[in-house]
Amino acid sequence: MNTTITDATIHRPETVHFLGSLLTFRAHASETEGQFSIVESYSAPGAGAPPHHQADAEAFLVTEGIFEFMLGDSWRRCGPGEFVYVAPGVVHAFRNAASAPSRMLIINLPGGPHQDFFQAVGEPVESETTVFPPMGAPDVGRLVAEAERFGITILPPPQH
């Protein structure tokens, strides 16, 4: 059986640095009719995302290393091949719990808000780099304001 692809998109990856993670955009919302977006996160030891919640669903597939995920009031430790789904509105956070960089795919459904937030606050770096730029203290006020603009509510750090 022959199959013809009439609407195919070939994407050239872009990478930004955000809070100790290198985020490479693998599938943009504009390429999936807004259905989803995929970001590959390459995170330095201890790096991750602060507690937050949003109206879109988010899923994580760990591909290398170890991540700890806060889901509501509990923590879950995940290694390669493990998957975490976060329903809309659920408070969550994550961090690289390994002593070396860790990698995972982040899928947002629908696509757009997270991708746009990462592009608004991330520092553009060489595409697909694995070299972390020097990191200073984040501008928390700016991050919180930008997150709100994209429907994401950032909360205070967890006691962990």
C-alpha positions in Angstrom: 0.0 0.0 0.0 1.4 3.4 -1.0 0.8 6.3 1.4 1.3 9.9 0.3 2.1 12.5 2.8 0.6 15.8 1.7 1.1 17.9 4.9 4.6 17.2 6.3 6.7 19.6 8.3 10.4 19.4 8.7 11.6 21.4 11.7 15.0 22.8 12.4 15.5 22.7 16.2 15.9 25.8 18.2 17.4 25.8 21.7 17.1 28.2 24.6 18.7 28.1 28.1 16.2 28.5 31.0 16.9 28.0 34.7 19.8 25.5 34.1 18.0 23.6 31.4 18.7 23.6 27.6 15.3 23.4 25.9 15.3 22.2 22.3 12.0 22.7 20.5 11.3 19.4 18.7 7.7 20.1 17.6 6.2 23.6 17.5 2.4 24.1 18.1 2.4 25.8 14.6 3.5 22.5 13.1 0.9 20.4 14.9 -2.2 22.6 14.2 -1.9 23.7 17.9 -2.6 20.1 19.1 0.7 19.7 21.0 4.3 20.8 21.3 7.4 18.8 22.3 10.5 20.2 24.0 13.5 18.2 24.8 15.0 19.3 28.2 18.7 18.7 28.9 19.0 19.7 32.6 22.0 20.4 34.7 22.2 18.6 38.1 19.7 20.2 40.5 18.0 22.2 37.7 14.3 22.1 37.0 11.1 24.0 37.1 9.5 25.6 40.2 6.0 24.6 41.4 3.4 25.8 38.9 0.1 25.0 37.4 -1.6 25.8 34.2 -4.7 25.2 32.1 -2.9 22.9 29.6 -2.0 19.3 30.2 1.7 18.4 30.4 3.5 15.1 30.1 7.2 14.1 30.7 9.1 11.1 29.3 12.5 10.7 31.0 15.1 9.5 28.5 18.3 9.8 30.4 19.3 10.3 34.1 16.9 10.8 37.0 14.3 13.4 37.6 12.2 14.0 40.7 8.6 15.2 40.1 6.4 17.0 42.6 2.8 16.2 41.9 0.4 17.9 44.3 1.8 17.1 47.7 3.9 14.0 46.8 7.2 13.4 45.0 8.0 10.7 42.5 11.5 9.7 41.3 11.7 8.7 37.6 14.4 7.2 35.5 14.8 6.4 31.7 11.6 5.2 30.1 9.3 6.4 32.9 6.4 8.7 32.0 4.5 11.3 34.1 1.2 12.9 33.0 0.0 16.1 34.7 -3.6 17.0 34.3 -4.6 20.6 33.8 -4.6 22.6 37.0 -2.4 20.1 39.0 0.5 21.8 40.9 3.7 20.2 39.8 7.5 20.8 39.7 10.6 18.8 38.7 14.3 18.8 39.2 17.3 16.8 37.9 18.1 14.5 40.8 21.2 13.0 39.2 24.8 14.1 39.6 25.1 14.5 35.8 22.9 16.2 33.2 19.6 14.4 32.6 17.3 14.5 29.6 13.5 14.2 29.0 10.8 15.1 26.6 8.1 17.5 27.7 4.8 17.4 25.8 2.2 20.1 26.2 -1.4 19.6 25.2 -2.5 21.8 23.5 0.7 23.3 22.1 1.5 26.9 22.5 1.4 28.4 26.0 4.5 26.7 27.5 6.4 26.9 24.2 5.7 30.6 24.0 6.7 31.1 27.6 10.0 29.3 27.1 10.7 31.4 24.0 9.8 34.6 25.9 12.1 34.0 28.9 14.8 31.6 27.6 18.2 32.8 26.4 18.8 31.7 22.8 21.9 29.4 22.5 23.4 27.3 19.7 20.9 24.8 18.5 21.2 21.4 20.3 24.1 22.5 22.4 25.0 20.5 25.5 27.1 23.3 27.0 25.4 25.2 29.8 26.0 28.9 29.7 26.9 30.7 33.0 23.8 31.2 35.1 23.0 34.1 37.3 20.2 34.6 39.7 16.8 34.6 37.8 14.6 37.7 37.6 11.8 36.1 39.6 9.4 39.0 39.1 9.8 38.9 35.3 9.4 35.1 35.2 6.2 35.2 37.3 4.8 38.1 35.1 5.7 36.3 31.8 4.3 33.0 33.1 1.0 34.7 33.9 0.9 36.2 30.4 0.9 32.6 29.1 -1.6 31.2 31.6 1.0 29.6 33.9 1.0 30.3 37.6 4.4 30.0 39.4 4.2 29.2 43.1 6.8 29.4 45.9 9.5 26.7 46.0 8.5 23.4 47.8 10.0 22.3 51.1 11.9 19.2 49.9 
